[in-house]
């Protein structure tokens, strides 16, 4: 650790939230299969130095909150030096921290404090391209003969690779842009100020590996690989998903496995599941891949009130290699992308969720979860119940745990990148700076503004969405089969019912004891509940499925039933395969009637859901006691 | 088996259960008895002449005193006792007894005999006068006909024809259960995750009515589904044309046959868009016709000889299902046979189309009526009517745009519209629920 980092650790006080000591830390290399990720925009989370921009010290100061919430891994959006013309995805220095966000020392301090709380940290790594202000590009464009002349993709005309689509077709006319200095065109799959690196140049490929090693040495737990399908170009192809790209990812993975076991790669590859699954390789490429097509179909399903948009895509999702995992989400820092839906479905989703044209961004919808759902909390709970129980590791976007709103009048994708709302105080408690200094204005509207929606208020309200979601994360932690169990969609004549069973062998693995710095974090009126939770086996022992060969194992099955309709619905489920089991409702541990040979009948309230652990009768009797 | 003598008495009990009536019926004549499985549980398959119909009973023989677990809504699957080489056995309806039913697939098709990997999980998925269907291990369904035809069952020949013609919008047939020239049942792939088209349509209607906005603005829009359903219907007809060939019909004969029913239905429910008697463009778009009678005359005088093919015969939403792979024809019965007949007849494919559009109308009526009497239901009725119109358009647009369908239906869209009017009203008149709704 650098001296700067140690200084940063001393400088940052644990202000705000008392730290908690009840964390759990999964020591296994497959921790990511069970983790709940939390995507955070450093710039928008908390401003510790009062300059109007969120920073690493601010994020570090809020770790107690994140620990209390129960997330397992932070995913940081780019924090590297950048002209910030694309939210930091235009990196101008791969080996440093943007001065607005702090120093390398601040980052190291954040990582150490996060790890102490059992929270891992991964970060975006933008390897496909750089900013046009990156010294590599400045040098490359300066002449055709300089040492980095071939570090980017240059050509004398703009006609090569016409099969490659223009990703941001609404703002860019071509993937080629003329450079007046070098008198050549350079290749860019995204904005023209983001030239693509030339991975056919071995020096570039080696340099990026050095970038990887640098951040892992500092303590990062892995990377979300941005825009990973586009690394190479080949004649007669679309320039996406090329074999050379997969070969390079395998090279990164090999380095991780050899030198940094337990660190992960998460692929951002927006494509059809069968194509994206290639980024798992045979378990030798990325550990996780985003399942992009699932997300819009979740929104379609709840709007159409039938399950087929979801079950269709699930039926087309291939089995993935052992040791891999999907990453699933409702919303993220980008628009609600509609690239992976049909034209008809896109029209439908625009009509339903982007009634104002200003809500549209590129090929998607620039809105946060709550406004998308017209503030319908039951619907939000239903969607989270799905994301927490479908196969994959859930990703929560910062602020969505509060049902924060958006600002569609801000440009590009800033609509969903407004400051985190901590309190009803000035600037929503995000920053002590003058309002005019803020990187973006906080929401102040009467519905979603910080006066109405903020962490402080939701913490004090036990019935808030924040508390509900935290409780769900606790429940999910006690159901390890949600991580890697197989999934069987159940037949149900009622199309509004989406029911499935997650099942598999899970191993009981004691978690590493996490060094807790002090007082437990207890909210007013919550002491009893916290004490009870501390006694729960789920808090001290995490059952894990997968590679822990020596650990005792048990079979776990969870029945998940969801009502996608706005009305109460009956469900008759074919559970004959589970005959003799007794469903025990997860949230209340309520035993339901034993499953027989006939269809199992349930009733669900509007947008309701029920999760049941399918227990042996004897097991239920033991739980009930004499 | 020396228990043949009491079988007719056991079948009397079976008849009471199937016809939901007690008391004496006509005499029962055993025609065919086959022991499908010896021992206990044993399975005996019986065909008998009963009230001028061919009854088909699948009997299970259990040890007396064994615990019985019923499948479906029956309280007690027991029919009586018999005595065979194993001694006295308790006779049950094998299709409603869990332990006997588990052995059926192996006994009938040799697909699963319960040996080795354990008894299959069985569940009852259909039980009505047309068929009883059991699902096995969520892999297969065994459909058993309780009432047989004297020759091949039109439902199975229909299914086999579609399958042979490459129509893949159906659960693939695995085996046909036949004996002595009679179709007893069929084994098919299980339709995983299926919901009936009726259930999906009603869900959409409830959403539209609750939203209070037009169907295109309400979230639960059914139009994309109706469109896909139209494509499936057209593909079904093209496959039927391939499988069974085509003939030429006589519109004048058809008009004469259905005239009384059509006129009665046309004078009925004013909510029915097919009624069309007061439209500004005449009846069913014929400006020369100001009454239904005139339109019938005009149709009769066209001299049209439409293409006829073997049709489904009862193609309504409840016969279709939505699955993860799209729409399927879930139910092939009646296989093109007219009501009360065992023989398939050739009709214009538009008769099936009209069945489906009529079914859309019926769904709209049911959903609107759920909202209670006027005035509460007035707005609901308006929305339901808008839903019906939108989904009719979507269904027909897809059907008529399917490549190849032009060879089966008239090219003049005005004629198509009038034929649909004719078939819908004829359907309304002959359907018990249709007549009630229209009138």
Boltz contact constraints between the chains, C-beta under 6 A:
constraints:
  - contact:
      token1: [A, 303]
      token2: [B, 219]
      max_distance: 6.0
  - contact:
      token1: [A, 304]
      token2: [B, 220]
      max_distance: 6.0
  - contact:
      token1: [A, 305]
      token2: [B, 203]
      max_distance: 6.0
  - contact:
      token1: [A, 305]
      token2: [B, 207]
      max_distance: 6.0
  - contact:
      token1: [A, 305]
      token2: [B, 220]
      max_distance: 6.0
  - contact:
      token1: [A, 306]
      token2: [B, 203]
      max_distance: 6.0
  - contact:
      token1: [A, 308]
      token2: [B, 322]
      max_distance: 6.0
  - contact:
      token1: [A, 311]
      token2: [B, 193]
      max_distance: 6.0
  - contact:
      token1: [A, 311]
      token2: [B, 324]
      max_distance: 6.0
  - contact:
      token1: [A, 312]
      token2: [B, 324]
      max_distance: 6.0
  - contact:
      token1: [A, 315]
      token2: [B, 324]
      max_distance: 6.0
  - contact:
      token1: [A, 352]
      token2: [B, 219]
      max_distance: 6.0
  - contact:
      token1: [A, 489]
      token2: [B, 193]
      max_distance: 6.0
  - contact:
      token1: [A, 491]
      token2: [B, 193]
      max_distance: 6.0
  - contact:
      token1: [A, 493]
      token2: [B, 195]
      max_distance: 6.0
  - contact:
      token1: [A, 495]
      token2: [B, 195]
      max_distance: 6.0
  - contact:
      token1: [A, 495]
      token2: [B, 199]
      max_distance: 6.0
  - contact:
      token1: [A, 495]
      token2: [B, 200]
      max_distance: 6.0
  - contact:
      token1: [A, 495]
      token2: [B, 203]
      max_distance: 6.0
  - contact:
      token1: [A, 496]
      token2: [B, 203]
      max_distance: 6.0
  - contact:
      token1: [A, 574]
      token2: [B, 123]
      max_distance: 6.0
  - contact:
      token1: [A, 576]
      token2: [B, 121]
      max_distance: 6.0
  - contact:
      token1: [A, 576]
      token2: [B, 123]
      max_distance: 6.0
  - contact:
      token1: [A, 577]
      token2: [B, 121]
      max_distance: 6.0
  - contact:
      token1: [A, 597]
      token2: [B, 69]
      max_distance: 6.0
  - contact:
      token1: [A, 597]
      token2: [B, 98]
      max_distance: 6.0
